[in-house]
Amino acid sequence: MKKIKSSFGASEIKVPRDREGSFEPALVPKRHNIIDGLENIIISFYAKGMSVSDIE
């Protein structure tokens, strides 16, 4: 679990286990926990037709 902070407050997200270190996160960069504009990214996912389970 990784704790992140956004304008809505603190949240926890699940991060896949990666022993090789080859996973590169798209929304939350490695070693960062403050996300600016996360809300806009999620809204754009909805606008593109993604479902809630896809966004999760």
VMD Tcl script that draws the C-alpha trace (Angstrom):
set ca {
  {0.00 0.00 0.00}
  {1.16 3.50 -0.82}
  {-0.23 6.62 0.85}
  {-0.84 9.57 -1.47}
  {-2.05 13.11 -0.83}
  {-4.32 15.06 -3.17}
  {-6.66 18.03 -2.87}
  {-9.30 15.59 -1.53}
  {-7.07 14.41 1.32}
  {-4.97 11.34 1.99}
  {-5.70 8.00 0.31}
  {-4.08 4.59 0.02}
  {-3.48 2.82 -3.28}
  {-2.33 -0.71 -4.03}
  {1.00 -0.93 -5.81}
  {1.96 -4.20 -7.51}
  {4.93 -6.05 -6.07}
  {7.89 -5.77 -8.42}
  {11.05 -7.61 -7.42}
  {12.90 -6.70 -10.64}
  {12.10 -2.99 -10.40}
  {10.77 -2.91 -13.96}
  {7.30 -1.48 -13.16}
  {6.99 2.23 -13.97}
  {3.80 3.73 -12.48}
  {1.80 6.03 -14.77}
  {-0.10 8.23 -12.30}
  {2.04 8.28 -9.18}
  {5.77 8.35 -9.93}
  {8.12 6.30 -7.79}
  {9.08 7.89 -4.46}
  {6.34 10.57 -4.74}
  {3.27 10.88 -2.55}
  {1.75 14.26 -3.46}
  {-0.32 14.29 -6.64}
  {-1.29 17.54 -8.36}
  {-4.08 17.28 -10.90}
  {-5.09 13.69 -10.08}
  {-8.75 14.72 -10.19}
  {-8.36 15.99 -13.77}
  {-6.76 12.72 -14.83}
  {-9.64 10.68 -13.38}
  {-12.24 12.93 -15.01}
  {-10.50 12.52 -18.37}
  {-10.66 8.73 -17.93}
  {-14.44 8.99 -17.44}
  {-14.69 11.24 -20.51}
  {-12.85 8.62 -22.58}
  {-15.47 6.02 -21.59}
  {-13.54 4.02 -18.99}
  {-15.56 2.26 -16.32}
  {-15.02 2.62 -12.59}
  {-13.41 -0.82 -12.40}
  {-11.04 0.10 -15.26}
  {-10.00 3.29 -13.48}
  {-9.44 1.40 -10.23}
}
mol new
graphics top color blue
foreach p $ca { graphics top sphere $p radius 0.5 }
foreach p [lrange $ca 0 end-1] q [lrange $ca 1 end] { graphics top cylinder $p $q radius 0.2 }
display resetview
